[in-house]
Amino acid sequence: MSSKCNVAIIGAGASGCICAYHLLKSNFKVTLFDKNLPLRTLLPTGGGRCNLAHSEYDFKELAKNYPRGEKFLYSVFSKFSTADTLKMFEDIGIKTYTQDDGRIFPISDSSKDVQEKILKELRQLGVKFVQKEIFDLESIRSEFDYTVVATGGHSGYQYLKQYNINIINPRPSLVGLNTKEDFKKLSGTVVKNIVIDGLCGDLLFTHFGVSAPLIYKISSIKAFDNFPYSLTVDFCPNLNNFQNILNQNSKKEIKNILSEYLPQKVVKYLLSDINETMPAYKIDGKMRDFIIDKIHSFRITIIGTNKGEETVTAGGVDLKEINPKTMELKRLPNVFCIGEILNIDGFCGGFNLQNAWSTAFVCAESIIERVE
């Protein structure tokens, strides 16, 4: 393998560092450029525990967890799967375990540990780190044989727009949602096992609106929807035959009946327009239907996202600009885009890091094969 091939990787995040790892193992000279410290963005992932991947080993099923990029990722994941990811980390010295929900974490439960082990491996392989912000892609292209853009979802687009590369305007994804309704009195309250527009999970009320993984998933699906839009919440999908429940608890106050199914603060909020101390036997058909509507068809109006909270962004380099077998830009020979800069984003659970690991490998493999 030639040791004269110079590769510049702009962005020392998850995808950039792992692309460097594969190239260095094949004797390429790799320079990683980043204005910040390498793998800084890895530290908050998984709540600081680093959710490395998800235990889905069928590449088509895995790709279903990406609202943008599903079909594009078929080729990518067929070349570098979840199993390949785990083997890679084992080679680096990072052992993993799988939670009951399928999320895969390092045994250390530490993003810092993962960061240190990857960087130690890169340094041993001879990577060159340059802490510098790149403003001109053309100067990099003239100096290096291959250029990889791995700047994440918040920057790097200025390099590409000058070449008329189509960029899908980035929008926040995996983020809390701001609501028209004032839920400050409910802030910090969690309601478990609810259904919102057909999706199941838990809901957290916040001072700005709603949050929790279920809301992150909805924010991802609706990342490009215009505000405002409405959501319909079923707080108790298993609460059926409400009239029978009222009949069986005829002397109980309605607030006490509902508190067996929902947090008391939520019950108080839902019953704010009626007398919450009313006994069940006094509730007529009209009032019963009103309560049922509040429980099963509670409407929330979304007016925006909680700025600064987003985990990833939707949008980025239009996938039509990229060869999925190589990650090379079709209009710019020897220039590649990987990771979150692409218009690919997944749900919570290790999916976005899997995109980083897999696109990094496909890019590196493509460059290596050209030299072989």
Salt bridges, closest charged atoms under 4 A:
GLU61 OE2 - LYS64 NZ 2.92
ASP91 OD2 - LYS87 NZ 2.95
ASP101 OD2 - ARG103 NE 3.49
ASP109 OD1 - ARG49 NE 3.30
ASP113 OD1 - LYS117 NZ 2.79
GLU133 OE2 - LYS35 NZ 3.97
GLU138 OE1 - ARG141 NH1 3.36
ASP182 OD1 - LYS184 NZ 3.88
ASP202 OD2 - LYS192 NZ 3.62
ASP225 OD2 - LYS222 NZ 3.47
ASP234 OD1 - HIS296 ND1 2.79
GLU253 OE1 - LYS255 NZ 3.93
GLU260 OE2 - LYS252 NZ 2.62
GLU276 OE2 - LYS268 NZ 3.51
ASP289 OD1 - ARG288 NH2 3.09
ASP293 OD2 - ARG299 NH2 2.84
GLU321 OE1 - ARG331 NE 3.08
GLU328 OE1 - ARG370 NH2 2.57
ASP345 OD1 - ARG68 NE 2.68
